[in-house]
């Protein structure tokens, strides 16, 4: 065996004997005790440094300048200066208090023993105390956040043994130093203990190829301590010993596999900050040890604490009462129905439909017919023009504008009470999101909504978006986290508005929450960011905003308040551009945790194609069944997107899909819904919509307490029938989803058109990239997939009553042109949902001119 091969076995014992011997030698030479203590430690550190370079355990653990600088800061401030301060405080504080009360503790320590025996006793006691503190620090979430600083390095070398947060170091001082100072342990014993403690600590973290042999059953050395720094919790929750390992052996936490080496070190969150300044903040930055989160300033900590209190209040005042009501949906719905009827019994509609005679659901059905918007349009118009109670006893203060089936916009009445109710429901929804993903609320919140006021009717009553009103009336705690001022949503020019949003949002790296009703908004936003990236970065650097002179003064002033030169962020952004000269959401918003949007129906297509641009760990939370007419559900299960109907606000009725399409009016109430069945939905709201046909199909997913939950499936008119096949939108979506998975295609947008003249279906698809599509292969796959989804389609194709499916690839950007066309017709962006399946004759947009020839 060569000398180099022998070194791993002798480095530890020889070094320890040599420098403890140096301590004794200097002491016999009557050198000052301070020198006796620190000279062996300094020489020990130098020797360990040499061996780390000569026989390293792992070459990728060799420290760089950054590592050394940060770890030296920890060593000097936390391991050298802080203990001196704490010792001084104990000396002048606690010892004087003990002396004042006459408490004598010196007799507790065996001063008559020799120094070596006293030091061994001190090691045993101190390690026993530190063992339990250490173990508890791994079990207690608050203590772990402090201790995580020590576990953060991805490499071990002697200098980072001192990487502890100052607060944790103070706690350690209470266990391994203060008791011995109080009982009056002699300076020489403390000095010898320090020499052993320091050099052994250096070895624990050393990057030296060592073999401790039998010492692994006595000393808490490097071979054992490396396992304690494993990224895997089941491995790191072992070997708690500070200097010795006997307490781990006795208490069952000893861990030393002989057949392998530790794999990875550090935190579960591999982006955990490693610099000194940041690690002063990490214990106060949520679950940053497990999740990639932004660091918290003192202001952030205060704000997040207040937000937590606010969420607790919402839970007690709003969420728990809703849970209780969901336990008895029959009684809750009956109360809501009778309350709406009673409130409006003296209106014109109420009088003509004899509301005063309505006592139960049976008389409710008998007195009020099923309505759609066109049935109510004249009532709504009269109430607005004449300001008399036609539909509701309270006058609407605004209207939600949405597209109508006749081409004329619909104006849905909004009462002041409606806004308050929606605000409370939104708070419940926020609480549920907070419980599911609290980290999403740690940073900045980016919500994209429609403006509260978009115009005025002839009567002078405003119309716009209730979501815009809710945005500006949310609690101030939440508003302080908003990225965007509400005024930005009032910008009329589509491109200018998106540039302003992009400019303000990209500057904020700490965005953790992103919400918009329609996922197509995320496509547009990223497109604008990439198209204008250089201008955005330049604006951020200079503290300016392009196009600011083109918007109204009040909007410009609101934006100007948020502008400051930010060269640090602009420099960071300039490094993010990839080889394709593009950036993704995960590049500039790495902390995004929650995406809140519609996930059902046609929106799911748009969402799936943009998700790869976001951080991998992002959670998606369905916005719930939300329309201009009402908020229909609150998502209560983020995994399944089950929606609890707003039974405390609106009255719900349902008819099985098959029955309604066969003109059978077998109405049932929410408590009678059956699992995994599809229904048409009808609602009665406090805003004057009575037995209103939403023309939406919902799917029953489960139960919340005793109330069935459901989710939006598709619009009722999302069905076509050329020759008896009755093809549904959800069947098309299922077939295309299978094609995407099996053929590895990523679809940005598609439309299925029923061509009655040709007796065939035509599918128009835009891919997320310029990649050419193999039309014959995709056509064959999809035609077969649709046949599997719809037996009647298969029959009609087999009999050639339906001609083969035809597929056309769209040019890049076709969807944005399609969307812009309908937005220009008056549709609101937040409500825009492409009708995936429709008749070709009904499509006003010229889709064929955007096909790749």
Buried (B, 14 or more C-beta within 10 A) or exposed (E): EEEEEEBBBEBBEEBBEBBBEBBBEBBEEEBEBEEBBBBBBEBBBEBBBEBBEEBBBBEEBEBEEEBEEBBBBBBEBBBEEBBEEBBEBBEEEEBEEEEEEEEEEEEEBEEEEEBEEBBBBBBEBBBBBBBBBBBBBBEEEEBBBBBBBBBBBBBBBBBBBBBBBBBBBBBBBEBBBBBBBBEBBEEBBBBBBBBBBBBBBBBBBBBBBBBBEEBBBBBBBBBBBBBBBBBEEEBBBBBBBBBBBBBBEEEEBBBBEEEEEBEEBBBEBEEBBBEBEBBBBBBBBBBBBBBBBBBBEEEBBEBBEBBBEBBEBBBEEBBEEBBEBBEBBBEBBBBBBBEBBBBBBEBBBBEEBEBEEBEEBEBBBEBBEBBBBEBBBEBBBBBBEEEEBBBBBBBBBBBBBBBBEEEEBBBBBBBEBBBEBBBBBBBBBBBBBBEBBBBBBBBBBBBBBBBBBBEEBEEEBBBBBBBBBBBBBBBEBBBEBBBBBBBBBBBEEBBBBBBBBBBBBBBBBBBBBBBBBBBBBBBBBBBBBBBBBEBBBBBBBBBBBBBBEEBEEEBBEBBBEBBEEBEEBBEBBBEBBEEEEBBBBBBBBBBBBBBBBBBBBBBBBBBBBBBEBBBEEBBBBBBBBBBBBBBBBBBBBBEEBBBBBBBBBBBBBBBBBEBBBEEEEEBBBBBEBEEEBBBBBBBBBBBBBBBBBBBBBBBBBBBBBEBBBBBBBBBBBBBBEBBEBBBBBBBBBBBBBBBBEEEEBBBBBBBBBBBBEEBBBBBBBBBBEEEEBEBEEBBBBBBBBBBEBBEBBBBBBEEEEBBEBBBBBBEBEBBBBBBBBBEEEBBBBBBBBBBBBBBBEEBEBEBEEBBBE
